[in-house]
Amino acid sequence: MSTYYRRPRFSSGKLLRNEHLVALEWQSFDFPALLFDGWGNGVISGCRLSTTMDTVSMGPGVVCFEGVLYGVQEPVSVEYYPTDETRYLKLYIGSNEGNEACDTRRFTLKLSEQEQLGSGELELCRFRLQPGAYLRCNYTDFRDRQTLYDTLNIIHSTYSAHGGDGLNPAITRAYAEEILRIGGVPDFDAAICIGWLNANDAISEQVVQSYLEHVGYIVNGTLSKQGLFEALLTRLEELEVGSGQKQKCMRAGRKRILVD
């Protein structure tokens, strides 16, 4: 049994046959999806968030949903207002509104009071805005990403990674940048963080948890995104205080137990 690879070639005077259109459709839509086979639902790239005085916007990007890649070509936005309660910004992927000639799906931003994701939903961020405050999307340091009030919290963002869910790349890159600014950082931490800075995709939650285990943590079960962030913050603070003291504890066999 065999199969064929077809690539249509376009030039003046040549007829474009049906089989050429089928090959072009496969190259354009089905083939890219094979590159992300086994990845979870979530953002693949782009989809950056920004804020104004009354709106939150998501830029163009690529998302993976139920094994299919979707390109969001234009920015989408939604108005927000202060409620002093947690609100969840979600990207809703609608069902097919097209026909036999063209598939059409609507991408909509919506604010919800419910943390749980419904059908077709991906979380982009969450926030708690106080009256009179401005919703910001810039951060002073790694710790600032868990600020409770008036700040986009991207820790829980739904990102696609190989094998399932991933952390928002902005989280792992910010962690890596701060670790690499520390003098005398252990070689293992440095190597991991250099890799995270060079990564084009989200780092899977399993990989982050494995890193934490290798630097001396015993993890009971699987940590949530919040648990992973807090553990990374703890590791950052330990290395900032003094990596020499931490390494002595490691050689003595002392470990930290994490329970999410």
C-alpha positions in Angstrom: 0.0 0.0 0.0 1.2 3.5 -0.8 0.2 7.1 -0.7 1.0 10.3 -2.6 2.2 13.8 -1.9 0.8 16.4 -4.2 1.8 20.0 -4.6 0.0 21.9 -7.3 2.2 24.1 -9.5 0.6 27.3 -10.9 1.7 28.9 -14.1 0.2 30.6 -17.1 -1.8 28.3 -19.4 -2.2 25.4 -17.0 -5.6 24.2 -15.9 -6.4 24.0 -12.2 -8.2 20.7 -11.7 -10.3 19.5 -8.8 -7.5 17.2 -7.5 -5.2 20.3 -7.4 -7.7 22.2 -5.3 -8.0 19.3 -2.9 -4.2 19.1 -2.6 -4.1 22.9 -2.0 -6.8 22.6 0.7 -4.8 19.9 2.4 -1.6 21.8 2.3 -3.2 25.0 3.6 -5.4 23.6 6.4 -4.9 19.9 7.3 -1.1 19.7 7.0 -0.4 22.5 9.5 -2.7 20.8 12.0 -0.5 17.6 11.8 2.4 19.7 13.2 0.4 20.1 16.4 -1.0 16.6 16.7 -1.5 15.8 20.4 -1.6 19.3 21.6 -4.3 20.6 23.9 -6.9 23.3 23.5 -5.6 26.8 23.8 -3.6 29.6 22.3 -0.7 28.6 20.1 0.7 32.0 19.3 -0.2 35.7 19.3 -3.6 36.7 20.9 -1.8 39.3 23.0 -4.0 41.3 25.4 -4.1 45.1 25.7 -6.3 47.5 27.6 -7.7 51.0 27.2 -9.7 53.0 29.8 -12.8 50.9 29.0 -11.9 47.9 26.8 -9.8 44.8 26.8 -8.6 43.7 23.3 -7.0 40.5 22.0 -4.8 40.7 19.0 -4.5 38.3 16.0 -3.2 34.9 16.7 -3.6 31.1 16.3 -5.6 28.9 18.6 -5.9 25.1 18.7 -9.3 23.7 19.5 -10.3 20.1 19.4 -7.4 19.2 17.1 -8.1 22.0 14.6 -6.0 25.2 14.1 -7.8 28.5 13.8 -6.3 31.8 12.7 -7.8 34.9 14.3 -7.2 37.5 11.6 -8.4 40.7 13.3 -8.4 42.1 16.9 -11.4 41.6 19.0 -12.4 43.5 22.1 -15.0 43.8 24.9 -15.9 46.6 27.2 -15.2 46.3 30.9 -16.3 48.2 34.0 -15.4 48.0 37.7 -17.4 45.6 39.8 -14.8 44.8 42.6 -15.5 41.2 41.9 -13.4 38.7 39.9 -14.3 38.6 36.2 -13.0 36.0 33.7 -12.2 37.1 30.2 -12.9 34.2 27.8 -12.5 33.7 24.1 -15.6 31.9 22.7 -15.3 29.8 19.6 -18.7 29.5 18.0 -20.1 26.5 16.0 -19.8 26.4 12.3 -22.1 29.0 10.7 -21.0 28.2 7.1 -22.2 25.9 4.4 -20.8 23.2 2.1 -18.6 25.7 0.3 -17.0 27.4 3.4 -16.7 26.8 7.1 -17.3 29.9 9.2 -16.8 30.3 12.9 -17.2 33.4 15.0 -14.6 34.4 17.6 -16.0 36.5 20.5 -14.6 38.0 23.7 -16.8 37.9 26.7 -16.6 38.6 30.4 -18.0 36.0 32.7 -18.6 35.6 36.4 -18.0 31.9 36.1 -14.5 30.4 36.4 -15.4 27.1 34.8 -15.0 27.0 31.1 -18.1 26.2 29.0 -18.3 24.6 25.6 -16.0 26.4 23.1 -14.4 28.6 25.7 -10.8 29.5 26.5 -9.7 31.6 29.4 -7.4 34.5 28.4 -7.2 36.3 31.8 -9.0 37.2 35.0 -9.1 40.5 37.0 -10.8 42.3 39.8 -11.2 46.0 39.1 -12.0 48.5 41.8 -14.2 51.6 41.1 -12.1 54.5 39.8 -9.1 52.2 38.9 -7.5 51.6 35.6 -7.0 48.0 34.3 -3.4 47.5 33.5 -1.6 44.9 31.4 2.0 45.7 32.2 4.0 44.3 35.1 6.9 45.5 37.2 8.4 42.0 37.9 7.5 38.3 38.1 5.7 38.7 41.4 3.5 41.4 40.0 1.6 38.9 37.8 -0.3 37.7 40.8 -1.4 41.2 41.9 -5.1 40.8 43.0 -6.6 44.2 42.1 -6.7 46.2 38.8 -4.3 43.9 36.9 -4.8 41.4 34.2 -4.0 38.0 35.8 -2.7 35.7 33.0 -1.5 32.9 35.2 -4.6 30.8 34.4 -4.6 31.5 30.6 -5.6 28.5 28.4 -2.5 27.8 26.4 -1.9 24.8 24.1 1.2 22.7 24.6 2.5 19.3 23.5 0.6 16.7 25.5 -2.0 19.0 26.9 -2.0 22.3 28.8 0.8 24.9 29.0 1.6 28.0 31.0 1.3 31.3 29.3 4.8 31.9 27.7 4.9 35.4 29.3 5.0 33.6 32.7 7.9 31.3 31.9 9.9 33.9 30.0 9.5 36.5 32.8 10.7 33.8 35.3 13.6 32.9 33.1 14.7 36.5 32.6 14.7 37.1 36.4 16.6 33.9 37.2 19.3 34.6 34.7 19.9 38.0 36.3 20.9 36.4 39.5 24.6 35.9 40.1 25.8 32.4 40.6 22.6 30.7 39.6 22.9 26.9 39.5 23.8 25.5 36.0 20.6 23.4 35.9 18.3 26.4 36.5 20.3 28.5 34.0 20.1 25.8 31.3 16.4 25.4 31.7 15.7 29.1 31.7 17.8 29.7 28.5 15.6 27.0 26.9 12.5 28.7 28.0 13.6 32.0 26.6 14.3 30.4 23.3 11.0 28.5 23.1 8.5 29.7 20.6 5.6 27.7 22.2 4.1 27.4 25.6 5.9 25.2 28.1 3.7 22.3 29.2 2.6 22.1 32.8 4.2 18.6 33.1 7.6 20.1 32.0 7.4 22.9 34.6 6.5 20.4 37.3 9.4 18.1 36.4 11.7 21.1 36.6 10.5 21.9 40.1 11.0 18.3 41.1 14.5 18.3 39.8 15.5 21.3 41.8 14.4 19.7 45.1 10.7 19.8 45.4 8.4 16.8 46.2 5.1 17.4 44.5 2.0 15.7 45.8 -0.2 15.1 42.8 -0.4 17.5 39.8 -0.1 21.2 40.6 -2.6 23.7 39.1 -1.4 26.7 37.1 -1.6 28.8 40.3 0.4 26.1 42.2 3.1 26.1 39.5 3.3 29.9 39.6 3.7 30.0 43.3 6.3 27.2 43.3 8.3 29.1 40.6 8.0 32.3 42.7 9.3 30.4 45.8 12.3 29.1 43.7 13.0 32.6 42.4 13.0 34.0 46.0 15.3 31.2 47.2 17.8 31.9 44.5 17.6 35.7 45.1 18.4 35.2 48.8 21.5 33.2 48.0 22.0 30.2 45.8 25.0 29.1 47.9 22.8 28.4 51.0 20.2 26.7 48.8 22.8 24.3 47.3 24.0 23.3 50.8 20.5 22.3 51.7 20.2 20.3 48.5 23.4 18.4 49.2 22.2 17.6 52.6 19.2 15.9 51.1 16.6 18.5 52.3 13.6 18.9 50.0 10.5 21.1 50.0 7.1 19.4 49.7 4.5 21.2 47.6 0.8 20.6 48.0 -1.6 22.5 45.7 
